[in-house]
Amino acid sequence: MLACSALAQAAPDPAAYVRARAADARGAARAAAAGYGQALLAAPDDPVVALRAWRQALAAGDYALASRAGAALIRAGVAPPDTALLALAIALRSGDADGARRSVDLLARGPFDFLAPSLKAWLAFDRGEDAVALLDAEPGDAIARRYTRRNRTLLLIAAKRTDEAMAALAMQLAADDRDDARIDAALLLGRFGARDQAKRLLAGDRPEFVRLRAKLGKRSKPDAAFGAAHMFLELAVEVAGEDMASLSVLLTRAALLLDPRDDRARLFLAEALSRSGSHDLALAVLAEVDKRSPFARGAAAGRVAALRRASRDGEALALAEALARDADATSADRETWGDILVDQGRFDRAAEAYGAAITQGGESNWLLHYLHGRALDRAGRWDEALPALRRAVALGPEEAAALQYLGDAQVARGENVVEAQALLERASRLKPDDAEITDSLAWAWYQRGEVARALPMLERAVRGDPAAARANEHLGDAYWQLGRHYEARYAWRAAALTAGNDATARLDAKLAQGLKPRTN
């Protein structure tokens, strides 16, 4: 009986677990974390429950549950390497120097080993040692050196070796002029009263830099918590564009645990939460950014992105338009407004938005000219679209999207077909495995009467994307012209499966009557 009772207590709470899984599936991170937390109480050594609790606790910002779940994973011997990152943040937050040292030693033995040299240097700084000398003696491998260079500069500032720091920072910015490097150095300089140097790093009329300059001032002495927080944020920035939302969430949560005032971390946390489906939680995180924050505008842009991912299109459009029409609007704000208008099929207004983005400072941006030309074309304004698309190609001669669109559009109209085909040839050389570009190039040959030459390219395009309605329809046309009528109808039927409503009648006619003979 005692053994049975022990087994029963070790089993997850089924109701709590089921509720947690359902909340997890719909992106309700707080409800999922609560459910997994309850299930973990019933089965504290279940690694499956612990791992789910770990991830959802981080998303919801429940550090106590995350710590409890992480401990369960460690006991089970299946802890993911990133548990040491949160353990370090908790140790630094609580002033546990020995715990911080153990966490860094653990990180040094895993995939985050590139962070260890800089973290060890900050711990040495806390002990009153020469942290810069320690970094110079053990800079680490190539990846670690990217972090040690930046942290060496920050440690020089923290040690009040300002002239050395500014020289090192100048070299760093010459190689890679990142906003985060400027901001971190400027904020740290401001802590020690070096306002002139800090202001020079944040020169210009960008709204966030203007507000940051106003906030420069003396604060408490930096420590390992400061260094770790900014290192976590730096890594979060690097992985933001990759499919690593759970790591981004952990890094930004850890950064905020150590520096709750860092709104940059909130922006990246909200982006990661939104990408992973926790839209409401992402919006709640963005709502924590004060309207007077230097990053308030970034939070508004993040809110637009989160609303779009949540399919709250009306709210996203209203906010995007307000940002685009604001006195401080940037080219990016107006581009986002145009993107949403395109999604809603409002091409005339989208063209207006992209045109305003170009005027605002995007004249040399090939992508804006491409988007502008594409919107004009879809709005039925080809005469205006053509010069815009040509400008896009001139600015981006190696950009396959611009080359393809301009080539495709001219082939479709029978204009400058030889020139258009040359554009498509260039696009194909840039992306030889792109099925859509292959189809476009083949269709150019077809339109010139070279059906036999087009056919193998069309077959390759369909192999690359079997569900592509356009490529299948083109393949059917080519088969028909070559007398292969059975195969033509097969290709047209495949096209009809995924074709839009505008193509249905055309495909039905081809299936019923075939094609008229081509005249060259």
Sequence and secondary structure as in RCSB ss.txt:
>XXXX:A:sequence
MLACSALAQAAPDPAAYVRARAADARGAARAAAAGYGQALLAAPDDPVVALRAWRQALAAGDYALASRAGAALIR
AGVAPPDTALLALAIALRSGDADGARRSVDLLARGPFDFLAPSLKAWLAFDRGEDAVALLDAEPGDAIARRYTRR
NRTLLLIAAKRTDEAMAALAMQLAADDRDDARIDAALLLGRFGARDQAKRLLAGDRPEFVRLRAKLGKRSKPDAA
FGAAHMFLELAVEVAGEDMASLSVLLTRAALLLDPRDDRARLFLAEALSRSGSHDLALAVLAEVDKRSPFARGAA
AGRVAALRRASRDGEALALAEALARDADATSADRETWGDILVDQGRFDRAAEAYGAAITQGGESNWLLHYLHGRA
LDRAGRWDEALPALRRAVALGPEEAAALQYLGDAQVARGENVVEAQALLERASRLKPDDAEITDSLAWAWYQRGE
VARALPMLERAVRGDPAAARANEHLGDAYWQLGRHYEARYAWRAAALTAGNDATARLDAKLAQGLKPRTN
>XXXX:A:secstr
 HHHHHHHHHS  HHHHHHHHHHHHTT HHHHHHHHHHHHHH TT HHHHHHHHHHHHHHT HHHHHHHHHHHHH
HT   TTHHHHHHHHHHHHT HHHHHHHHHHHHTSTTGGGHHHHHHHHHHHTTS HHHHHHH   SHHHHHHHHH
HHHHHHHHTT HHHHHHHHHHHHHH   HHHHHHHHHHHHHTT HHHHHHHT SS HHHHHHHHH    S   HH
HHHHHHHHHHHHHHTTSS HHHHHHHHHHHHHH TT HHHHHHHHHHHHHTT HHHHHHHHHTS TTSTTHHHHH
HHHHHHHHHTT HHHHHHHHHHHHHSTT  HHHHHHHHHHHHHTT HHHHHHHHHHHIIIIITT HHHHHHHHHH
HHHTT HHHHHHHHHHHHHH TT HHHHHHHHHHHHHHTSSHHHHHHHHHHHHHH TT HHHHHHHHHHHHHTT 
HHHHHHHHHHHHHH TT HHHHHHHHHHHHHTT HHHHHHHHHHHHHH  HHHHHHHHHHHHH       
